[in-house]
Amino acid sequence: MSTAGTRAARAVDRALVERHREATDDVERILAAAVDVMQRNAPEPPTVSEIVAAAGSSKKAFYRYFTGKDELLLAVMERGVGMVVSYLEHQMAKTAEPREKVTRWIEGVLAQVADPHLISMSRAVAEQMTAPTAGDAIADIMAPMRALLTEPVAALGSGDPRRDADAVFDLTVARMRRYVGTTTGPRPGDIAHLVQFCLQGLGLPAQDPTEQEDPLP
């Protein structure tokens, strides 16, 4: 009895693994299709029909995974933020100096809007975030990005590392969103100025101002 039960359990596990793999593939196709359709249609909102057609899927499959288009858009943003967090962690791990970690965080965030393709993707998603609860959901999604700042800010001697980290986060993300609304990204001097402004706000001395100048064309 126990042997049969064990074999039956393994059979169920194999079936579940296969279904999980198929579901994962379906969701990945829908997410990728959503980004493509949003970029192609911007600023007009995409329809579920357009998204599932681009994914080679169906509405039945779509609603099996998502309650609606707003949840899909949040999933797209969550995926993008996860990629940014991995990139920031990699950049910050290259140094042990808290000041340099904060610098790399700011530079890494703004690097996401230095690439025209990334700006296009970010703008396409941002234009479609219309759900009444989107603000709270977006704050939760971006929390891992914010959390990366707390430790280095505390190591710099901050008396209130959470609020100081929030200030750096809010200022940097506000600047990033400013570029999302344009067709151009930040210049090196713009990034250097923001870094110095934030570091001075954390009580650190400024560097040579000539380092913030943009290179001549």
Secondary structure in CASP SS format (residue, H / E / C, confidence):
PFRMAT SS
TARGET T0000
AUTHOR 0000-0000-0000
METHOD secondary structure of the structure
MODEL  1
M C 1.00
S H 1.00
T H 1.00
A H 1.00
G H 1.00
T H 1.00
R H 1.00
A H 1.00
A H 1.00
R H 1.00
A H 1.00
V H 1.00
D H 1.00
R H 1.00
A H 1.00
L H 1.00
V H 1.00
E H 1.00
R H 1.00
H H 1.00
R H 1.00
E H 1.00
A H 1.00
T H 1.00
D H 1.00
D H 1.00
V H 1.00
E H 1.00
R H 1.00
I H 1.00
L H 1.00
A H 1.00
A H 1.00
A H 1.00
V H 1.00
D H 1.00
V H 1.00
M H 1.00
Q H 1.00
R H 1.00
N H 1.00
A C 1.00
P C 1.00
E C 1.00
P C 1.00
P C 1.00
T C 1.00
V H 1.00
S H 1.00
E H 1.00
I H 1.00
V H 1.00
A H 1.00
A H 1.00
A H 1.00
G C 1.00
S C 1.00
S C 1.00
K H 1.00
K H 1.00
A H 1.00
F H 1.00
Y H 1.00
R H 1.00
Y H 1.00
F C 1.00
T C 1.00
G C 1.00
K H 1.00
D H 1.00
E H 1.00
L H 1.00
L H 1.00
L H 1.00
A H 1.00
V H 1.00
M H 1.00
E H 1.00
R H 1.00
G H 1.00
V H 1.00
G H 1.00
M H 1.00
V H 1.00
V H 1.00
S H 1.00
Y H 1.00
L H 1.00
E H 1.00
H H 1.00
Q H 1.00
M H 1.00
A C 1.00
K C 1.00
T C 1.00
A C 1.00
E C 1.00
P H 1.00
R H 1.00
E H 1.00
K H 1.00
V H 1.00
T H 1.00
R H 1.00
W H 1.00
I H 1.00
E H 1.00
G H 1.00
V H 1.00
L H 1.00
A H 1.00
Q C 1.00
V C 1.00
A C 1.00
D C 1.00
P H 1.00
H H 1.00
L H 1.00
I H 1.00
S H 1.00
M H 1.00
S H 1.00
R H 1.00
A H 1.00
V H 1.00
A H 1.00
E C 1.00
Q C 1.00
M C 1.00
T C 1.00
A C 1.00
P C 1.00
T C 1.00
A H 1.00
G H 1.00
D H 1.00
A H 1.00
I H 1.00
A H 1.00
D H 1.00
I H 1.00
M H 1.00
A H 1.00
P H 1.00
M H 1.00
R H 1.00
A H 1.00
L H 1.00
L H 1.00
T H 1.00
E H 1.00
P H 1.00
V H 1.00
A H 1.00
A H 1.00
L C 1.00
G C 1.00
S C 1.00
G C 1.00
D C 1.00
P H 1.00
R H 1.00
R H 1.00
D H 1.00
A H 1.00
D H 1.00
A H 1.00
V H 1.00
F H 1.00
D H 1.00
L H 1.00
T H 1.00
V H 1.00
A H 1.00
R H 1.00
M H 1.00
R H 1.00
R H 1.00
Y H 1.00
V H 1.00
G C 1.00
T C 1.00
T C 1.00
T C 1.00
G C 1.00
P C 1.00
R C 1.00
P H 1.00
G H 1.00
D H 1.00
I H 1.00
A H 1.00
H H 1.00
L H 1.00
V H 1.00
Q H 1.00
F H 1.00
C H 1.00
L H 1.00
Q H 1.00
G H 1.00
L C 1.00
G C 1.00
L C 1.00
P C 1.00
A C 1.00
Q C 1.00
D C 1.00
P H 1.00
T H 1.00
E H 1.00
Q H 1.00
E C 1.00
D C 1.00
P C 1.00
L C 1.00
P C 1.00
END
